[in-house]
Amino acid sequence: MNYQEKQTGKYQDIFPSYASGLAIPAIEESVGSRVEEKVDKEGPIEKLFSSKTRTLKATVRELLNEINLRKNLDSDLVSRINDEICRTKTYLHEIGDICARRYDSEDLRFGRRRSQLEAQVIALEQEERKEGVECWRDLMFLKKYLMSALSDYWESSRKRDCLNYGFEESK
């Protein structure tokens, strides 16, 4: 099983909590139910707007999936980095215990190794901060396009409803 299959299988459902500011289930309900309830009527106005509505709905869902995958990737990477930091700090503590009990020429060798491990911890912490910034940047980019797609979808729905209202009144 390759990485892509693993990720796709693992993260198929859209995540329940997406930045406390947006309620993803509410967005999905709004996007999903409006299209499905109108398909049955399929009047001339619906035929004009159905293609654009389906495209916008698919765009919103795909953007939500991309946001979900990016958040999960970030948490996976941060978890791996934290595991490596913990492992490295464990080695540092072991060296500290060994050096506290002995006093000989081996201390110099352990001192070099301690310096290497401390440098590795610093590098891992920098990598973790860098990943956090990259994740934030990617999410802001995706959220911008999500809001644009939602705006387009809602505008299209509003126009369709206005036209349908006038069309249904004339029947």
Secondary structure, DSSP 8 states (H G I E B T S, - for coil): --HHHHHHHHT-S--S-BTTTB-HHHHHHHHHHHHHHHHTT--HHHHHHHHHHHHHHHHHHHHHHHHHHHHHHHHHHHHHHHHHHHHHHHHHHHHHHHHHH--STHHHHHHHHHHHHHHHHHHHHHHHHHHHHHHHHHHHHHHHHHHHHHHHHHHHHHHHHHHHHHHHHH-
